[in-house]
């Protein structure tokens, strides 16, 4: 490998060195938006919890700052940047990528892996709901420092910004995303400068670099110390994004951005806020904005607002991407998905998720009304996801990397212990708002489990009523069914069984096309499938062919495009002379069901809300023919 090559992308293609630095700048705008806006509220909430309404002391300030700095070091640098980012699924990261990786290694029947993946994904949605609300509120609240008369307008202005953010999602972010990296670079530089100026005035805060002071704070402050620890975790919210967005930028650009820009800027800012509070403890009301002179307050509020919008955009895009993966992996029903960029594969928009997120975000903005009230709800979702990631990483080390159980445990247990301590600290705030992400996560887990179980039962019922494809073709050879010109494609989940749509077409229309393709679409546990491995073609007779098309869970299943590749196998395919036959199943609750009645009704409701298969598989609407059947489940 030449010296100009320093990294590889998700497909193993080398990245030039210049490209790595470009991606590093891009990752600063997308990956680090959430963790980069934590200084707006993390220290304020931690010290407010530590002082419990009393006087803020030097030991409290130094102890909390120490906990923050070492949380960044242990959780982000050591756990995620060093360890977890090595557990990738062909370059892709995130909870569902880990689940798919382990399913391939341990088998889909290992239910614990699927359960962990679903739990992690469900908790992420809780994070996606809270992040826009707390980030935008914390930025706009800086207006109170510019002029107290702005206070009544903070909530309405936050709502306007949030509504505008969600309304522009359908237009895509490809054009403005190019500015995300440079804007966030300015944000981190300004944060570092503000912290450095205060640090120079009071360098005593550097004693916080000693981890013993943080531990001593926890041991001597009892319940208040645990409450403060729960708020300290706000420092590392967004760490999961390093791993989840790895497929977009690559591990090396993300690591370089963290070590060179993001981590130093965060450390300097937190130390600067601590130095300010050592000299002026009365400034706990908003130590971030008070780092800066009065003339800079309004520009800083505007810059912070832009930074929080970028952070919110990143988590919303992450929710779209996670939903797409969940649909492909069979955890959620099909939903309409639009691509908002012709060049960027990650630029997608899912209308249903967008409006559900907007409704949820607006609800919690009006319910909690301030960033301080929301802080209690924030940590539970993120700590829960981190615990799940640690557990799944252990299985990756054991089953995929072939490490000894004892060695894998020795590596992951210290990180898991830290995660569990933070989780317990955040659970202390469950009645102050921590219930919110748990309710959201539990509801989505219920939806995923119901959809997964219902689709399996439905598949078993369909299997019992199916006719072997070989026998059916042999029977047709002896019959005198009317032949129609053109090609018919029949989608099926079982390539060896006769598709229901084919059976009904023969039964009711009494016609058979000149060319018939039995098509089976499979979603693999890998992010992407190479084009050379996508198609499996088999000629069954002079009029029948079997085609299996494989897609990765990060890909959009474009069936007509995939069938075009069958021309290499001698199949004449022209989408304008092809009819795609799909089965639309009308579900009815059975008198005796294998699921509880409420779950049966939930599954039927989910199935009815599922998007058209023709749209999901990119089949032109004018070429799709749906044949309905009724099934009791």
Secondary structure in CASP SS format (residue, H / E / C, confidence):
PFRMAT SS
TARGET T0000
AUTHOR 0000-0000-0000
METHOD secondary structure of the structure
MODEL  1
X C 1.00
X C 1.00
X C 1.00
X C 1.00
X E 1.00
X E 1.00
X E 1.00
X E 1.00
X C 1.00
X C 1.00
X C 1.00
X C 1.00
X C 1.00
X E 1.00
X E 1.00
X E 1.00
X H 1.00
X H 1.00
X H 1.00
X H 1.00
X H 1.00
X H 1.00
X H 1.00
X H 1.00
X H 1.00
X H 1.00
X H 1.00
X H 1.00
X H 1.00
X H 1.00
X C 1.00
X C 1.00
X H 1.00
X H 1.00
X H 1.00
X H 1.00
X C 1.00
X H 1.00
X H 1.00
X H 1.00
X C 1.00
X H 1.00
X H 1.00
X H 1.00
X H 1.00
X H 1.00
X H 1.00
X H 1.00
X H 1.00
X H 1.00
X H 1.00
X C 1.00
X C 1.00
X C 1.00
X C 1.00
X C 1.00
X C 1.00
X H 1.00
X H 1.00
X H 1.00
X H 1.00
X H 1.00
X H 1.00
X H 1.00
X H 1.00
X H 1.00
X H 1.00
X H 1.00
X H 1.00
X H 1.00
X H 1.00
X H 1.00
X H 1.00
X H 1.00
X H 1.00
X H 1.00
X H 1.00
X H 1.00
X H 1.00
X H 1.00
X H 1.00
X H 1.00
X H 1.00
X H 1.00
X H 1.00
X H 1.00
X C 1.00
X C 1.00
X E 1.00
X C 1.00
X C 1.00
X E 1.00
X C 1.00
X C 1.00
X H 1.00
X H 1.00
X H 1.00
X H 1.00
X H 1.00
X H 1.00
X H 1.00
X H 1.00
X H 1.00
X H 1.00
X H 1.00
X H 1.00
X C 1.00
X C 1.00
X C 1.00
X C 1.00
X H 1.00
X H 1.00
X H 1.00
X H 1.00
X H 1.00
X H 1.00
X H 1.00
X H 1.00
X H 1.00
X H 1.00
X H 1.00
X H 1.00
X H 1.00
X H 1.00
X H 1.00
X H 1.00
X H 1.00
X H 1.00
X H 1.00
X H 1.00
X H 1.00
X H 1.00
X H 1.00
X H 1.00
X H 1.00
X H 1.00
X H 1.00
X H 1.00
X H 1.00
X H 1.00
X C 1.00
X C 1.00
X H 1.00
X H 1.00
X H 1.00
X H 1.00
X C 1.00
X H 1.00
X H 1.00
X H 1.00
X H 1.00
X H 1.00
X H 1.00
X H 1.00
X H 1.00
X H 1.00
X H 1.00
X H 1.00
X H 1.00
X H 1.00
X H 1.00
X H 1.00
X H 1.00
X H 1.00
X H 1.00
X H 1.00
X H 1.00
X C 1.00
X H 1.00
X H 1.00
X H 1.00
X C 1.00
X C 1.00
X H 1.00
X H 1.00
X H 1.00
X H 1.00
X H 1.00
X H 1.00
X H 1.00
X H 1.00
X H 1.00
X H 1.00
X H 1.00
X H 1.00
X H 1.00
X H 1.00
X H 1.00
X H 1.00
X H 1.00
X H 1.00
X H 1.00
X H 1.00
X H 1.00
X H 1.00
X H 1.00
X H 1.00
X H 1.00
X H 1.00
X H 1.00
X H 1.00
X C 1.00
X H 1.00
X H 1.00
X H 1.00
X H 1.00
X H 1.00
X H 1.00
X H 1.00
X C 1.00
X H 1.00
X H 1.00
X H 1.00
X H 1.00
X H 1.00
X H 1.00
X H 1.00
X H 1.00
X H 1.00
X H 1.00
X C 1.00
X H 1.00
X H 1.00
X H 1.00
X H 1.00
X H 1.00
X H 1.00
X H 1.00
X H 1.00
X H 1.00
X H 1.00
X H 1.00
X H 1.00
X H 1.00
X H 1.00
X H 1.00
X C 1.00
X C 1.00
X H 1.00
X H 1.00
X H 1.00
X H 1.00
X H 1.00
X H 1.00
X C 1.00
X H 1.00
X H 1.00
X H 1.00
X H 1.00
X C 1.00
X H 1.00
X H 1.00
X H 1.00
X H 1.00
X H 1.00
X H 1.00
X H 1.00
X H 1.00
X H 1.00
X H 1.00
X H 1.00
X H 1.00
X H 1.00
X H 1.00
X H 1.00
X H 1.00
X H 1.00
X H 1.00
X H 1.00
X H 1.00
X H 1.00
X H 1.00
X H 1.00
X H 1.00
X H 1.00
X H 1.00
X H 1.00
X H 1.00
X H 1.00
X C 1.00
X H 1.00
X H 1.00
X H 1.00
X H 1.00
X H 1.00
X C 1.00
X C 1.00
X C 1.00
X H 1.00
X H 1.00
X H 1.00
X C 1.00
X C 1.00
X H 1.00
X H 1.00
X H 1.00
X H 1.00
X H 1.00
X H 1.00
X H 1.00
X H 1.00
X H 1.00
X H 1.00
X H 1.00
X H 1.00
X H 1.00
X H 1.00
X H 1.00
X H 1.00
X H 1.00
X H 1.00
X H 1.00
X H 1.00
X H 1.00
X H 1.00
X H 1.00
X H 1.00
X H 1.00
X H 1.00
X H 1.00
X H 1.00
X H 1.00
X H 1.00
X H 1.00
X H 1.00
X H 1.00
X H 1.00
X H 1.00
X C 1.00
X C 1.00
X C 1.00
X C 1.00
X C 1.00
X C 1.00
X C 1.00
X C 1.00
X C 1.00
X E 1.00
X E 1.00
X C 1.00
X C 1.00
X C 1.00
X C 1.00
X C 1.00
X C 1.00
X C 1.00
X C 1.00
X E 1.00
X E 1.00
X C 1.00
X H 1.00
X H 1.00
X H 1.00
X H 1.00
X H 1.00
X H 1.00
X H 1.00
X H 1.00
X H 1.00
X H 1.00
X H 1.00
X H 1.00
X H 1.00
X H 1.00
X H 1.00
X H 1.00
X H 1.00
X H 1.00
X C 1.00
X C 1.00
X H 1.00
X H 1.00
X H 1.00
X H 1.00
X H 1.00
X H 1.00
X H 1.00
X H 1.00
X H 1.00
X H 1.00
X H 1.00
X H 1.00
X H 1.00
X H 1.00
X H 1.00
X H 1.00
X H 1.00
X H 1.00
X H 1.00
X H 1.00
X H 1.00
X H 1.00
X H 1.00
X H 1.00
X H 1.00
X H 1.00
X H 1.00
X H 1.00
X H 1.00
X H 1.00
X C 1.00
X C 1.00
X C 1.00
X C 1.00
X H 1.00
X H 1.00
X H 1.00
X H 1.00
X H 1.00
X H 1.00
X H 1.00
X H 1.00
X H 1.00
X H 1.00
X H 1.00
X H 1.00
X H 1.00
X H 1.00
X H 1.00
X H 1.00
X H 1.00
X H 1.00
X H 1.00
X H 1.00
X H 1.00
X H 1.00
X H 1.00
X C 1.00
X C 1.00
X H 1.00
X H 1.00
X H 1.00
X C 1.00
X C 1.00
X H 1.00
X H 1.00
X H 1.00
X H 1.00
X H 1.00
X H 1.00
X H 1.00
X H 1.00
X H 1.00
X H 1.00
X H 1.00
X H 1.00
X H 1.00
X H 1.00
X H 1.00
X H 1.00
X H 1.00
X H 1.00
X H 1.00
X H 1.00
X H 1.00
X H 1.00
X H 1.00
X H 1.00
X H 1.00
X H 1.00
X H 1.00
X H 1.00
X H 1.00
X H 1.00
X C 1.00
X C 1.00
X C 1.00
X E 1.00
X H 1.00
X H 1.00
X H 1.00
X H 1.00
X H 1.00
X H 1.00
X H 1.00
X H 1.00
X H 1.00
X C 1.00
X C 1.00
X C 1.00
X C 1.00
X E 1.00
X E 1.00
X E 1.00
X E 1.00
X E 1.00
X E 1.00
X E 1.00
X E 1.00
X E 1.00
X E 1.00
X C 1.00
X C 1.00
X C 1.00
X C 1.00
X C 1.00
X E 1.00
X C 1.00
X C 1.00
X H 1.00
X H 1.00
X H 1.00
X H 1.00
X H 1.00
X H 1.00
X H 1.00
X H 1.00
X H 1.00
X H 1.00
X C 1.00
X E 1.00
X E 1.00
X E 1.00
X E 1.00
X E 1.00
X E 1.00
X E 1.00
X E 1.00
X E 1.00
X E 1.00
X E 1.00
X E 1.00
X E 1.00
X C 1.00
X C 1.00
X C 1.00
X C 1.00
X C 1.00
X C 1.00
X C 1.00
X H 1.00
X H 1.00
X H 1.00
X C 1.00
X E 1.00
X E 1.00
X E 1.00
X E 1.00
X E 1.00
X C 1.00
X C 1.00
X C 1.00
X C 1.00
X E 1.00
X E 1.00
X E 1.00
X E 1.00
X E 1.00
X E 1.00
X E 1.00
X E 1.00
X C 1.00
X C 1.00
X C 1.00
X C 1.00
X C 1.00
X C 1.00
X C 1.00
X H 1.00
X H 1.00
X H 1.00
X H 1.00
X H 1.00
X H 1.00
X H 1.00
X H 1.00
X H 1.00
X H 1.00
X H 1.00
X C 1.00
X C 1.00
X C 1.00
X C 1.00
X C 1.00
X H 1.00
X H 1.00
X H 1.00
X E 1.00
X E 1.00
X E 1.00
X E 1.00
X E 1.00
X E 1.00
X E 1.00
X E 1.00
X E 1.00
X E 1.00
X E 1.00
X C 1.00
X C 1.00
X C 1.00
X C 1.00
X C 1.00
X C 1.00
X C 1.00
X C 1.00
X H 1.00
X H 1.00
X H 1.00
X H 1.00
X H 1.00
X H 1.00
X H 1.00
X H 1.00
X H 1.00
X H 1.00
X H 1.00
X H 1.00
X H 1.00
X C 1.00
X C 1.00
X C 1.00
X H 1.00
X H 1.00
X H 1.00
X H 1.00
X C 1.00
X C 1.00
X C 1.00
X C 1.00
X H 1.00
X H 1.00
X H 1.00
X E 1.00
X E 1.00
X E 1.00
X E 1.00
X E 1.00
X E 1.00
X E 1.00
X E 1.00
X E 1.00
X C 1.00
END
